[in-house]
Amino acid sequence: MKNIFKILKFEYLTCVRNKAFIIVTIVMVCISLFFSFIPGLITSMISDSMEPSEDKENIIAISKSGYKDELIKSKFSAFYPAYTIKITDEDQKTIEKKVDSEEYSFAIQITSPNTFTHIVKDRLVYDSDSDIALNIMQDVFKVTELEKRGLSDEDIDTVLNAPFAVETVVTGSDHTKNYMPVYLLMCVLYVAIVSFSNTVTQSVVSEKNTRTMELLITCADPKELMFGKVIGAGLAGLTQLTLIFLSLFASMNYSPVDAIPAEIKDFINFPAETLLLALMFFILGYFIYAFLLGALASFASKSEDLSGLISPVTFILMALYFILIFLCSGDMVDSTVMTVLSYIPLSAPMAMFIRAVLLEIPVWEVIVSVVLQLATIYLFGLMAAAIYRIGVLMYGNPPKPAEIFKMLLKK
């Protein structure tokens, strides 16, 4: 294994000097550094778009009803302080025309004590006016009905606005606290494994096209070549991820006060142990798929053959990713299916990561999963080296899976 460090160094430098690698790293680092300003900018844009225009009077029209006008005005004014609340006896068609011409911002046509029509020109995806109006009208209905039963305004206010305190005691793991960080890191884990594994396949195909592979195989052992190539590309990927996360950390911790909303800080505030687990399972997942894809790539005579050779493996990885996301979103993290997937090497890097963060599982389960993955990496590495040796002089149409299996048995 004397040549492995030379190959590793060569592969690492080749990756980090690649123009695409440099550009992607710079762009991602810049985005991370400016991350502290993006939420504030988006928030200000959204808040500006939701603010009523100062160029004209913004009116909410509410039709006449059996309710007290002052009661309705006070309730709507509490939610829309910048709007003028107008009680009108116009019919619905007239109100609709004025809403359409934007004379009214929107209108409420009360048709019975507990039914109303919300009239608006354009209904946005995140429009909350209808829900707010529903809450207000329910409140108005309750106040009116309680008054009919002889309760005073003070008693009504006491009943409707009685404070409630909720305390949740979690005896196990809190999924609501960890779910979103885990979901985000799962996406990063998946994208990183796919991206950096493909780096190995591109490198192998490039060597095959230029006949460099034939020269390399005479100078070094196939195991040295394959392990050095995979480790070098993996270190390049870790370098890129480290730079991105360090810039994100700097942006989060040295940004102006209140530049990032507290909700977003909570969303990406990963505990140290979660990040360490993500790093460990990224490394394990990367090696498993890098060896597997690198081995298949050695049979490609040209770049056009690559997608057909590696597509079954990438499809399996994609399918496993979506299955795990489904299990997470369906609150089935502690299901038997998730448990089984956390021990199958192809799915374990992501599945065990999810279980280790969201559930309180024994340490031995994580250790067993990691040992199984390490054993798989070693076996895949040996298999990749053997296939790499077989594929050196193979040109023309790529072999079928059955033919590859027969070649390995002969070896």
Buried (B, 14 or more C-beta within 10 A) or exposed (E): EEBBEEBBEBBBEBBBEBEEBEEBBEEBBEBBBEBBBBBBEEBEEEEEEEEBEEEEEBBBBBBEBEBEEEBBBEBBBEBBEEBBBBBBEBEEEEBBEBBEEBBBBBBBBBEEBEEBBBBBEEEEEEEEBEEBBEEBBEBBEEBBEBBEEEBEEEEBEEEEEEEEEEEEEEEEBEBEEBBEBBBBBBEBBBEBBBBBBBBBBBBBBBBBEEEEBEEBBEEBBBBBBBBBBBBBBBBBBBBBBEBBBEBBBBBBEEBEEEBBEEEBEEBBEBEEEBBEBBBBBBBBBBBBBBBBBBBBBBBBBEBEBBEEBBEEBBEBBEEBBEBBBEBBEEEEBBEEEBBEBBBBBBBBBBBBBBBBBBBEBEEEBBEBBBEBBBEBBEEBBBBBBBBBBBBBEBEEEBBEEEEBEEBEEEE
